Amino acid sequence: MTCVGQRVGLAVVLLTVGLMAQPPSSGAAAVAEAILSGASMPVAEQTNDLPRDVQAALVDYRQREKAFHTALKEPPGATPLEEALFEKRVAIERVLVSLFPRKDIAKVAASFASDVEVGEPDGSSEPLRREAAFIDSLFHDLEQTWLAPYLNLVAGQRKLCASQIQGSDSAAMRAALAADARRQLTRARDGGQLLIRVAAEQLLATGRCSP
């Protein structure tokens, strides 16, 4: 079985398209945006319409987020592009540490974030499909099964985004991909991690790849 931190090139691209141009999200959309984009979890006033158990989970998340210190080391003499990519890796690491209060999470999150492939969308569906396909390949021998809800959430979201890009794919192919995305988001929802459930439910309810 393969540790996810050893799988170099995991293609999880952060959800950034269109988020900065929109008004601040609230409620479930704010939670989904923070987990998928790597942004800081919004303050309690933006999520106070969520159920009590979710509020408690968000308090814990914010506490771990506030106490977070990266274990990653920025490469010396990094270019502006390398610095930006490093910050994205740190954001992924921070989300994982904040989501999963485990003794081994610092090591797993740092290993995962250092190996993950990060980049910018190019407007086509192919990079998104590759990212989702690589994540799916991890499930064949995933040791950290507790990480599955997060992986399902990210892969499902990428498939949902890809299905909404009109390009060379036929309508039937995009419909099939959207159906696969919903199945994977359903697995994320039912995986037992409360905040991931909130994020997955938001994507399933809206049908949009951006929360």
Buried (B, 14 or more C-beta within 10 A) or exposed (E): EEBBBEBEEBBBBBBBBEBEEEEEBBBBBBBBBBBBBBBBBBEEEBBEEBEEEBEEBBEBBBEBBEEBEBBBEBEEEEEEEEEEBBBBBBBBBBBBBBBBEBEEBBEBBBBBBBBBBBEEBEEEBEBBBBBBEBBBEBEEEBBBEBBBBBBBBBBBBBBBBBBBBEEEBEEEEBEBBBEBBBEBBBBBBEBEBBBBBBBBBBBBEBEBBBB
